[in-house]
Amino acid sequence: MNQGVEWALHCCVNMAWTPAGEAISSAKLAELHKLPPAYLNKQLQALVRAGILDSVSGPKGGFQLSRRPDKITVLDVVLAIEGRDLAFRCDGILKNGPGGDMGEDYTRSCLISQAMRHAELAWRTELARQNVAGIAQSIERRFPDARPDTLAQLLGTDNRPES
């Protein structure tokens, strides 16, 4: 999996914390995570094409979530960055081996292919079970300063609650 998945997920969590309607520039996100801006922007554009982010133009433009963070799964982000192809592709090489049958669909009958499809299904199911909102909430519970510190850096304000 390419590093763009990690970057995209962190950016989605950051945007889940921003006030509704607030767009965050890719430059600010790149600065926050010390990432190459042009490459991060490519990942964010992939999220726009997948309907995960909206691109907002203008002087206060940038990116924002296109739907509620509880409606954006980790799988949505992974597929937007990595594509929808399966991780394992059975080429049916058994047909070339001893006793191979050129008419056999080894994608379905090969035990290795079945094991890999089963593992991929489990992996995708788990990623689909988790969403951006849940991750954001878990981060806030474990690291209480993460949200206010991130917002202060992204928005240039101190959004800490009054004590």
C-alpha positions as CSV (number, residue, x, y, z in Angstrom):
1,M,0.0,0.0,0.0
2,N,1.4,3.4,-0.9
3,Q,2.1,6.1,1.7
4,G,-0.6,8.2,0.1
5,V,-3.2,6.1,2.0
6,E,-1.7,7.1,5.4
7,W,-1.5,10.8,4.3
8,A,-5.1,10.8,3.0
9,L,-6.5,9.2,6.2
10,H,-4.7,11.7,8.4
11,C,-6.0,14.6,6.3
12,C,-9.5,13.2,6.5
13,V,-9.3,13.0,10.3
14,N,-8.0,16.6,10.4
15,M,-10.9,17.8,8.2
16,A,-13.3,15.9,10.4
17,W,-12.2,18.2,13.2
18,T,-12.7,21.5,11.3
19,P,-15.9,23.5,11.6
20,A,-18.5,22.8,9.0
21,G,-17.9,24.7,5.8
22,E,-14.2,25.4,6.6
23,A,-11.9,24.5,3.8
24,I,-8.2,23.6,4.5
25,S,-5.5,24.2,1.9
26,S,-3.3,21.4,0.8
27,A,-0.4,23.6,1.7
28,K,-1.5,23.8,5.3
29,L,-2.1,20.1,5.5
30,A,1.4,19.4,4.0
31,E,3.0,21.8,6.4
32,L,1.2,20.2,9.4
33,H,2.5,16.8,8.5
34,K,5.7,17.9,6.9
35,L,4.8,16.3,3.5
36,P,5.7,17.3,0.0
37,P,2.8,19.6,-1.0
38,A,2.6,18.6,-4.7
39,Y,2.4,14.9,-3.9
40,L,-0.1,15.4,-1.1
41,N,-2.3,17.5,-3.4
42,K,-2.4,14.5,-5.8
43,Q,-3.7,12.3,-3.0
44,L,-6.3,14.9,-2.1
45,Q,-7.4,15.2,-5.7
46,A,-7.9,11.4,-5.8
47,L,-10.2,11.8,-2.8
48,V,-12.1,14.5,-4.6
49,R,-12.6,12.2,-7.6
50,A,-13.9,9.5,-5.3
51,G,-16.4,11.9,-3.7
52,I,-14.7,11.9,-0.3
53,L,-13.6,15.5,-0.5
54,D,-14.9,18.7,-2.1
55,S,-12.4,21.1,-3.6
56,V,-13.3,24.7,-2.8
57,S,-11.8,27.5,-5.0
58,G,-11.1,31.0,-4.0
59,P,-8.9,32.8,-1.5
60,K,-10.3,30.7,1.4
61,G,-10.3,27.6,-0.7
62,G,-8.9,24.2,-0.1
63,F,-10.5,20.9,0.7
64,Q,-13.3,19.8,3.0
65,L,-15.1,16.5,3.6
66,S,-17.9,16.0,1.1
67,R,-20.0,14.0,3.6
68,R,-20.1,13.4,7.3
69,P,-17.0,11.7,8.7
70,D,-19.1,8.8,10.0
71,K,-20.1,8.1,6.4
72,I,-16.5,7.9,5.1
73,T,-14.9,4.4,5.7
74,V,-11.3,3.6,5.8
75,L,-12.0,1.4,2.8
76,D,-13.4,4.3,0.9
77,V,-10.1,6.2,1.4
78,V,-7.9,3.1,0.6
79,L,-9.8,2.4,-2.7
80,A,-9.6,6.1,-3.7
81,I,-5.9,6.1,-3.4
82,E,-5.0,2.5,-4.3
83,G,-7.7,1.8,-6.8
84,R,-10.3,-1.0,-6.8
85,D,-8.0,-3.8,-8.1
86,L,-7.7,-6.8,-5.8
87,A,-4.3,-7.2,-4.1
88,F,-3.9,-10.8,-5.4
89,R,-4.5,-11.7,-9.0
90,C,-4.7,-15.4,-9.9
91,D,-3.2,-16.0,-13.3
92,G,-4.4,-19.6,-13.3
93,I,-0.8,-21.0,-13.7
94,L,-2.1,-24.4,-12.6
95,K,-3.4,-25.0,-16.1
96,N,0.3,-25.1,-17.3
97,G,1.4,-27.6,-14.7
98,P,1.1,-31.4,-14.6
99,G,-2.5,-32.5,-15.0
100,G,-3.5,-28.9,-15.8
101,D,-6.8,-28.4,-17.6
102,M,-6.9,-25.4,-20.1
103,G,-10.7,-25.2,-19.6
104,E,-10.6,-25.1,-15.8
105,D,-11.4,-21.8,-14.0
106,Y,-8.5,-21.9,-11.6
107,T,-9.4,-18.5,-10.2
108,R,-12.4,-20.3,-8.6
109,S,-11.0,-23.8,-8.0
110,C,-7.4,-23.1,-6.9
111,L,-7.0,-23.3,-3.1
112,I,-4.3,-20.6,-3.1
113,S,-6.6,-18.3,-5.0
114,Q,-9.5,-19.1,-2.6
115,A,-7.3,-18.4,0.4
116,M,-6.2,-15.1,-0.9
117,R,-9.7,-14.0,-1.9
118,H,-10.9,-15.0,1.6
119,A,-8.1,-12.9,3.2
120,E,-8.8,-9.9,1.0
121,L,-12.5,-10.1,1.8
122,A,-11.7,-10.1,5.6
123,W,-9.3,-7.2,5.1
124,R,-11.8,-5.1,3.1
125,T,-14.7,-5.9,5.5
126,E,-12.6,-4.7,8.5
127,L,-11.6,-1.5,6.6
128,A,-15.3,-0.9,5.7
129,R,-16.3,-1.3,9.4
130,Q,-14.1,1.6,10.5
131,N,-14.8,5.2,9.6
132,V,-13.1,8.6,9.8
133,A,-15.3,9.8,12.7
134,G,-14.5,6.7,14.8
135,I,-10.8,7.2,14.3
136,A,-11.0,10.9,15.1
137,Q,-12.9,10.2,18.3
138,S,-10.3,7.5,19.3
139,I,-7.5,9.9,18.7
140,E,-9.2,12.6,20.8
141,R,-9.7,10.1,23.7
142,R,-6.1,9.0,23.6
143,F,-4.5,12.3,22.8
144,P,-6.8,15.1,24.2
145,D,-4.6,17.9,22.7
146,A,-4.6,16.5,19.2
147,R,-7.7,18.2,18.0
148,P,-7.2,21.7,19.4
149,D,-3.4,21.7,18.5
150,T,-4.2,20.6,14.9
151,L,-7.0,23.2,14.5
152,A,-4.7,25.9,15.9
153,Q,-2.1,25.1,13.3
154,L,-4.5,24.6,10.4
155,L,-6.8,27.6,11.1
156,G,-4.3,29.9,12.8
157,T,-6.6,30.1,15.9
158,D,-6.7,28.7,19.3
159,N,-9.8,26.5,19.4
160,R,-9.2,25.1,22.9
161,P,-12.2,25.0,25.2
162,E,-12.2,27.5,28.1
163,S,-11.2,26.0,31.4
